[in-house]
Amino acid sequence: MEVDRFDPTPIYQQVAAIIREQIKTGALQPRDRIPSESQMVKDHGVARDTARQAVAMLRDEGWVITLPQRGSFVADKGDWPAQ
């Protein structure tokens, strides 16, 4: 899945959807570190603020948790939103 700049969906939502899909398919397991903002910038060609918004969205939805000075990690399955 790639970011589609012609899609009307905001880019941060597209990046969040990519990571969410990696979590759902098991490519990222609970307690795995998700890609850093710097890595998202490199991988998807987005601005750092866009990457930050994507992580905030995933955190608000309950897919990831952010630990200060450590990074963002996939939440335990029991904390995931109902699918």
C-alpha positions as CSV (number, residue, x, y, z in Angstrom):
1,M,0.0,0.0,0.0
2,E,1.4,3.4,-1.0
3,V,0.5,7.0,-0.4
4,D,-1.7,8.3,-3.3
5,R,-1.3,12.0,-3.6
6,F,-4.3,12.2,-6.0
7,D,-6.6,10.5,-3.5
8,P,-8.7,13.1,-1.6
9,T,-8.1,11.3,1.7
10,P,-5.6,13.3,3.8
11,I,-2.1,11.9,3.5
12,Y,-1.7,11.4,7.3
13,Q,-4.8,9.2,7.2
14,Q,-3.3,7.2,4.4
15,V,-0.1,6.7,6.3
16,A,-2.1,5.7,9.4
17,A,-4.1,3.2,7.2
18,I,-0.9,1.6,6.0
19,I,0.4,1.1,9.6
20,R,-3.0,-0.1,10.7
21,E,-3.1,-2.7,8.0
22,Q,0.4,-3.9,9.0
23,I,-0.9,-4.3,12.5
24,K,-4.1,-6.2,11.4
25,T,-2.2,-8.5,9.1
26,G,0.4,-9.3,11.8
27,A,3.4,-7.7,10.1
28,L,3.6,-5.6,13.2
29,Q,2.9,-7.5,16.4
30,P,1.7,-6.2,19.8
31,R,4.6,-4.4,21.6
32,D,6.6,-4.1,18.3
33,R,7.9,-0.6,17.7
34,I,6.2,1.1,14.8
35,P,8.3,3.0,12.3
36,S,9.7,6.2,13.6
37,E,8.6,9.6,12.2
38,S,12.0,9.8,10.4
39,Q,11.4,6.3,8.9
40,M,7.9,7.3,7.7
41,V,9.3,10.4,6.1
42,K,11.8,8.3,4.2
43,D,9.4,5.4,3.4
44,H,6.4,7.5,2.3
45,G,7.9,10.8,1.3
46,V,5.8,12.8,3.7
47,A,6.5,15.7,6.0
48,R,7.5,15.0,9.7
49,D,4.2,16.7,10.8
50,T,2.3,14.4,8.6
51,A,4.0,11.4,10.2
52,R,3.3,12.8,13.6
53,Q,-0.4,13.3,12.8
54,A,-0.6,9.6,11.6
55,V,0.9,8.4,14.9
56,A,-1.5,10.6,16.9
57,M,-4.4,9.2,15.0
58,L,-3.4,5.6,15.6
59,R,-2.8,6.4,19.3
60,D,-6.3,8.1,19.6
61,E,-7.9,5.0,17.9
62,G,-6.1,2.7,20.4
63,W,-3.8,0.9,17.9
64,V,-0.5,2.2,19.3
65,I,0.8,3.6,22.6
66,T,3.6,6.1,22.8
67,L,6.1,5.9,25.6
68,P,8.1,9.1,26.3
69,Q,11.7,8.9,25.3
70,R,11.1,5.4,23.9
71,G,8.9,5.7,20.9
72,S,5.5,4.3,19.7
73,F,4.6,0.7,19.9
74,V,1.7,-1.6,18.8
75,A,-0.8,-1.8,21.7
76,D,-1.8,-5.1,23.2
77,K,-4.6,-6.8,21.2
78,G,-7.1,-6.3,24.1
79,D,-6.7,-2.5,23.6
80,W,-7.4,-2.5,19.9
81,P,-10.6,-1.0,18.7
82,A,-13.5,-3.4,17.9
83,Q,-13.2,-4.6,14.3
